[in-house]
Amino acid sequence: MAKLVTIIAVVILAVVGQHICRFILALNPFHHTYNHSPGPCQHVPGITTGSEDLALTSTGRVFVSSGPDDRHGKLFTMDLNSPDVEISQVSIQPESLRDNFVPVGISVYEDPASKEIRLFVVNFKSFEIETFRYDSSTNTAHHIKTIKHPLITSPNDIVATGPDSFYVTNMSFFSNLIFVAFSLLTFLPVSSVTYYNNGEARTVADGIKFANGINMSPDGQVIYVASPLERGIKVYHRRPDNSLEFKNDIMVYSAVDNVNVDPTSGSLWIGAHPSFWQAVGSKSPGSQVLQVKHAESSNPVVTSIYANNGKELSGSSAAVYHNGHLLIGTVSNKMLYCKVNIPI
């Protein structure tokens, strides 16, 4: 009997020890970030409380979600074709929507026929999806509707696939933030991806440890899901019925946040946290931007384009690249613009 108890105790200790080791590896608390940049960088005036996610149009216009540290959420836009580093706040109509609006994940849908731009935004305050029609002549986002569904439990990021369809990541199957945090800290694989189309939804991927950013290849055939606790990108093949088939993981060994896709090359541009421990426990966590070439192949190429120890840029969460211009967003801090002078 004593021998059996000893064996059980050893097994329990081994399981607990393994979990602790995996937890420490995922948090990466002892990481030292070596600063480097692709060229001269400067802060973008007007952004001080975060630029959590970025969405790039085919013409080089960027939409920015800002609000996790601001009771009144904001959307901004910036033209990366302009020689001036200027950003402008998008007017949200009706204005009353901003009172309960904390935008995080954002995606753009460009209608190929009408050229209409629709914005899909995750509202972290209500765990709902807000959709807008963007009018470039007045720089106004006109609210279309609020989308909620039982399978959209704790949304984090979104990628639009049509005027009323999208994939969205759920951090957990819980909707209560305390339980969401518990599931993340315990490494429970309870994150998922939901596909929504005109009022109907279904789970198309699950068993993920913290599904964060999401995006789609230019041809619409591949879906990329960021998992910061697994320090990599999950690659899924998109079937004709919009279900997803898991292909492989791309390990980048950094706590990936949001994923953007270059509409021309298909390369991934990732805002990441070199140390997840610092990201959640430091006032000035480090920042990193990763580029992944040939992400849909069996031999992706991962390159660190930018990294900083937190003094220049703290808590990077997203990045977009367009014609030699790199824009880097943060969770709750300033935004950085870099002129890219290295081969991409």
N, C-alpha and C positions, 0 to 999 in steps of 0.2 A: 504493500500500500504506500509506504513511504517513498519507494522508488517511483511509483506512478505519479505521486504528487510532485516529486522532483522533476520528472520529465515534463509534466504539464507546466510547471513554473518556468523551466528553461525555454519551452516553446513560446510561452507568453512573453517572456523577456526578450526573446529573439524577434518576435513580431513587433513589439513596442520599440525595440532598438532600431529595427529596420525603418519603422515609420519616422522616428526621430532623425535618423540619418538622411532620409529622403526629404524631410521637412527642412533640415539645415541646408542641404544641397540646393533645394528650390529657392530658399530665401537668399542664399549666397551672401551672408552677412560680412564676410571678410574681403569682399572684392575691392580691388583698387582700380579706379578708372584712369587710363592714360589719355590725356586730352589730345584731340586732333580734329581738324576740320577740312572740308574740301576746298576752302577758299575763304575770302573775307566774309565775316558775319556781322550782323547788327540786329538789335532788338527792333521789333515792329511797334511803332508808336500807337498807343491807344488800347493795347492789350495788356492787362495787368492781373486779371483774375482767372486766367486759364483760357486755353483753346483746345479743349479735350479731344476733339476729333475734327478732321479736315476731309472735304470731299471735292475732288477735282473734276471739272467738266472737260469735254473734248477740246475746247477752245483755250484752256488755260486759266479759266476762272475758278477760284477756290472759295468754297463756303466753309465757314468756321462756326463750330458750336462753342459757346462760352457760358458758363453758369454754375458749375459745381460749388464755387465759393461766393456766388452772388444770388441773393433771393430772387432777383428779377433776371431771368435768363435772357441771353442775347444771341443773335446770329450776326455774323460779319461776312463780308465778301472782299476779295482781293483779286486783281487781274495780274497774273504773273507775266503777261506780255508787256506790261507797263514798265518803263525804266525807273519809275519812282516806287519806293517801298511805302505804299499807302494802303490803308485798309479802311473800309467804311462800314458803319453799322447798318444792318438791314432793318427796315421798318417792318414790324410784325402787326398785322391786322387780323382781328381786332386787338387793340393794345391790352385789353383786359386779360388776354391769354397769358401774358408775361408774368402775371401775379403768381401763377402756379406752374411755371415753366422752368425746368432745369434741364437744358439740353445736353446730352452726352453724344451718343453715336449719331452720325448723320450720313445720309446717302442722297445722291442725285439721280433722277431719271430724266433723260433727254428724249422726248418723243421724236422719232426719226422723221415723221411726216410733218407735224405742226411746229417742230422745234421748241415746243413748250418745255419749260424746266419745272420739274416737281421736286420738292424737298421732302425727305422722309427723316423724321427726327425722333430719337428715343427721349422721352420725357422721364428723367430719373425721379422726379418728384412723385409721379403717379404710376410709374411703371406702365405707361401707355405709349402709343405711337401717334405723333402729330404729323399730318401731311399738309403741305403748302403748295401753292402755285406761285412761282417767282416771276415778278414783272421787272425786267431790267431797266425799263424806261423810268421807273420811279424808285427802283431799288427797294421793292416792297415784297414781302412774303404774305400772301393772302391765305388764311387758314381754310383748308378744305374740310377736314374732319378729324376726329379723334378715333383711333382704332384700339380696341381692347378685346381680348379673347382669353378664355381659360388656359390655353396653351402658351400664352405670352405671360409668363409668370414673373420674371425678374430680368427684363431686357437690358442689354448693355450696348450692343451695336447692331447695325442693320445694313443690308445691301438690297437696293431696289432692283426688281427684274421686270417691272412693267408699271403702268399708271396706277394699278391697285394691287400689286403683288410684290412680295419681298421675302428674303430670309432674315431671321433675327436670332441672335444668340440669347439664351437664358443662362444667367449665372448659376441658377439652382432651380429645382422644382418648387422651392418655397417662394413666397411673396413677401414675407416678413424679413426686413433687413438683418435682424439679429440672427435668424435661422440661416439666412444667406451667408452671413459672415462665418457662422459656425461650420457650415458645410465646406466653405473654402479652407478654413484653418485646419480642418480635419482631413483634407484631401479627398473628400468623398466625391466620387465620379458622378455627380448629379446634375451637371450642366448639359445643355442640349441646344439644338438648332431647330427652330420652327419655321415651316414654310406657310405663308399666308397668301391667299388669293381671293379677293372679292368676298370677304366674310367667312370663308372657310379656312381652316388651318389644320396642320398635322405635324407631328414630330418626325423629322427626317434624319436626325443624328442625335445620339445620346451617349452616356457613359464617358463624358468629358470632364476633366478636372479644371473647372473654371474656363468656360468658353467666353472669350472676350471679344476682340475685333473679328470682323468678317468682311470678305470682299469676294469678287468674282473676276475670272479671267476675261479679257476683251471679247473672246468668242462665246462667252457664256457657258462653257463646257466644264469649267473647274471652279469649285468653291474653296476658299481658304479660310480657316478658322484659327485664330490665335489662342494659345493656351499658355499664359504666363507661368503657371505652376509647373507645367511640363517643359517650359523653356523652349517652345517650338511652335511650328505651324502645322496644323492638320490639313491634309489635302484630300478633297473629295471629288469624285467624278459626278457630274450632274446628269441624271438620266432624263429621257424625254418627258417623263411624268413628274419631273421636279423632285423626285426622291434623290437621296445622295448615297453614293457608294464610297466607302473609305478606301483610299489608295495607299497613303504613306504619311509619315511624319518628316518634317524638315527641322532638324535640330539646329538652333542658333545659339543656344547656351546664354540666353538673356531673357528677362521677363518681358515677353512681347505684349504690347498693348493693342494698338490699332494697326490695321493693314490697309494700305492703298495700292492700287495697281496702275502702272503706267499704261495709258490707253493705246500707246503705239507699240512699245516693246513687250509689254506683258510682265515686265519686272515688278517685283514686290518692293514697296518702300514701307518700312516698319519703324514706328516709334516704340522704343523699348526702355526698360529700366535695367541697367546693368546689375543692380542689387535690389531684389524685391524687398529685402529687409529695410534698406535705406528708403525705398519708395514709400513704405507705410510708416516708418518710424523716425525719419529725419526731416528737418526743416528745409534742407537743401540737398535732396537726393540727386544722384548723377543722372546723366542723360545719354542716350545712344540712338543712332539711326542706322538701320541695316538695309542693305539692298540685296535682294535675292534674284539672281538671273536664272532662267530656265527652270522656274519653280514647278512647272508642270511635268518636268522630265524626271528621270531616275538619278540624275546627276546635277542637282542645283548648286549654284555657286553663291556663297554667302560672303558679303563684304561689309565691313564696318566703315561707313562713310563719315560719320561724325560721332564724337564721344566727348563728354565733358564731366568733370567731377562735381558739378553742381554750382560752381561759382559764376559761370556765364549763363547756364541754362539748367533749371531744376525740374526734374520729373517729366521728361519727354513722353508724350503719349501718342503722337501721330506725326507723319511726315508725307509730303507730296513733292514730286519733282516734275519740272516742266522746262524744257529748253534751256538748261543751264541754271535754273533757279530752284533752290531748295527751301521749303518752308517747313518749320518744325513747331508743332503745337505742344502744349504742356497741360497737365491735369489742372493746376490752379496757380500758374505763374505766368511769366512773360512768354512771348512768342519770338522765334528767331528766324531771320532770313539769311541765307547764305548764297553767295555767288559760287557756283561750282566750276572750279578750274582744273579738275582732274578728269581723266577719261572715264566715261560712264558706260 
